[in-house]
Amino acid sequence: MIPPEKALYNVSMIERVRLDGFRTLNPLELRGLRPFNLLLGHNSSGKSNFLRALQFVGLIARGHELSWIESYSPFSPLGGLRPWGSESWLFAYEIELRHQDNILICEGALDLKQRAFVRENIKKKGKA
């Protein structure tokens, strides 16, 4: 059994999220996130789209191919993730994580029409 004081040692904590071009979230940046966060808002204000965007980026970060992600029902077709009423097909994200003593930044941009990455990068910012 894992001792309680070490149970969260390998957990990454999301500290900042920037999303641009995902359905109703255009653009959105949240800073100062804590271990527990509450999303409040009126119906159709983007709460579920925010969670879907985080889930989508999580699948990308785990190395899933875009064809597999597209077959995953909430993200099919990828073109459906495009900002509503927009001509842009670009989804950009930047997630700042604290993992153990390091700050990692996972960033990327995806052309939803071409189903191709424009950029994808993970960099170490420094010590937390």
N, C-alpha and C positions, 0 to 999 in steps of 0.2 A: 504494500500500500504506500502511496506517495504521502510524505509528511505534509500537513496542511500549509506550512510556511513555504513549501517549494511547489505547491500545486499549480500556481500561476506563472512559474518561472519561464516557461517556454511560450507563453501567450503573447501575441502581438497586440498592441493597443493602437487603434486608429485615433490620431490626434487632430488631423486636418483632412478635409475632403474638398476638392474642387472638381466640379463637373460642368461640362458645357456641351450642349447639343444632344441631350437625352430626353426625348418626349417633352414634358412640360418644364424641365429644369434647364433653363437657358439664360444666363449662366448661374451657377450656385457655388458658394464657398462657405463652408462651416469650419470654424476654428475653435480651439479650446474644448474639444470633445473629452468627455470623461468616461469612466467604466460603465456608467449607466446614463443614458440620454433618453429624453422623452420627445417624441414628435407630435406636435399639436397643429391642427389646422382644419379649415373648413373642408367639406367634401370637394373632391377634385382639385385640391390645392397642391398636390405633388408628393404627399407623404409616401404613398406606395411606389411611385416612380423613383423616389430617392432610394428606397430599399432595393428595388429592382436594379438600379444602376450599380449599387454596391455589390449585389449578387453577381451581376454581369462582369464587373471588374475582377471580382474574386475568381470567377471561372477562368478569365484570361490569365490572371496571376498564377493559377495552378497549372497553366500550360495546356489547357484544352484548346483543340483546334476550333477555328471559327465554324467549320461545317458541323462539328458536334454541338457547339453552343447553339447554332441556328436550329438544330433538330430538337433542342430542349424547349419545350412548349412556350414558356413565357417570352422567349426571344425569337420566335419564328413568325414571320421572316425578319431578318435583321433590319430591313428597310422600315419596318414598323416602329423601330426605336427612334427614328428621325424626329427632330423637333416638330411638333404640330404646327402647320401653317408656315413652315420655313422652307427656303430653297436649299439650305445647307444640308449636306450629307455627312458632315464631320462630327464625330463624338470624341471629345477630349476629356481626359481625366488626370488627376494628380492626387495621390493618396499618401499622406505622411503617417508612418507607423513608428511606434517605439517598440523595439524588440530587444529584450534584455537591456543592455546599456547602449544600444545604438539607435540612431534615428535613420530610417530608410525612407526614400521617396520613390514611389512607383508611379511612373507617368507614361502616358501614351496618347495616341490619337488614331482613330480608326475611321476609314472611309466606309460608311455603311452601304453605299451603292456598289462600290467595287469589291467589298468584302475583303479589304486589305488594310494592313497597318501602315500608317504614314510614319509613325515613330513609336518606339517602345523602349523603355529604359528603366532600370532600377539603379539608384545611386545611394551611397552612404553619405549622410550629411555630417555625421560626427557623433559624439557622445551625448547621451541624454542628460 
